[in-house]
Amino acid sequence: MAFDGLDGKFWAGKRVLLTGHTGFKGSWAALWLSRMGAEVTGYSLAPETDPNLFRLANVDDVVRSHIGDLRDAAALSAVVSAAKPEIVIHMAAQPLVRRSYVEPVDTFATNVMGTVNLLEALRGCDALRTVLVVTTDKVYENSEQGISFREEDPLGGYDPYSASKAAAEIVTSSYARSFFEHRGVRVATARGGNVIGGGDFSEDRLVPDIWRALRGGEPLVLRNPSAARPWQHVLDCLSGYFAFVRGLSENADLPRALNFGPPPDAAPVTVAALAEAVQAALGGGVWKPANDTGPHEMMALEIDSRKARACLGWKDRLAGEPCVAWLAEWYRALNAGADMREETCRQIASFEVLHRGES
């Protein structure tokens, strides 16, 4: 069965609480949901980087934006009470592996107890129908044996970030069964691959590092050039989340956790291979290996997204070369001084055309 997550008739007038709306994925999601007619309330920390997509695209024009911390249970509860959401998409997190080694307590507090605080606040929300908690492809216990992880595989985590997200999965499942399912509220988790696209300026991420190196006229430094990841464009990933939300909202018999990643037949792409492709698309550049790779990061990671494709009728439209082409186009527009709200919405509209043409 197919669920069209990009159908404006579904989203029109829906009250949506989006946490993490100031971040990379969150900013894209906020613009897209608003474009489809949703009434979006956002709750998140202020953007950390300068520049950032939230301000470049004036995202606060289309959402009721609340700047706050997931660890502040009282502030979060007040926003939930005022927003009266029907749908919640929880993206807010401490999302960086390397930072989690430096700030493990804050990482666990945000990703685990922040999720607890949100779900606890939602217990008193009578209008609530659907909750999607976004975690990560890194929630699986990874022995680095080249396994393509399926939703049934054991959860785990070497680094504090991965472990905190695996713990958030367990928290979500517990709250769903204890407090929500008997009320008819559907609660699920989405495990996205390594998401790339225009508008990411985070520290220690490949595409922003490439952009910064090119802008500075310096060689790109790669910590783990031979590491492989399940790369996917932000619009492909979000379209999967939106389809999942719709399916859950329509009471479909769906799994309570789904992977969203590259096509099952796609060959693993290394950090070096992606870096070279992005550099070429942006006009050049060279890279060199880092002298110190830093704390442990997994070298091999793959996820199996066949279940999401089968259950939701979801598919990616920008796998492979189009993914690199679209993200490079966004950064070229930025470098040229374009209106980035207009460019971001133009890419969303172009993706919708692809979606309609292939649905």
PyMOL commands that set and color helices and strands:
alter all, ss='L'
color gray80, all
select helices_A, chain A and resi 8-11+24-35+53-56+59-61+73-83+97-102+104-122+137-139+160-183+206-216+234-249+271-281+306-312+321-335+340-358
alter helices_A, ss='H'
color red, helices_A
select strands_A, chain A and resi 15-19+39-44+64-67+87-90+130-134+148-149+186-192+194-196+220-222+228-229+231-233+257-260+269-270+287-289+302-303
alter strands_A, ss='S'
color yellow, strands_A
deselect
rebuild
show_as cartoon
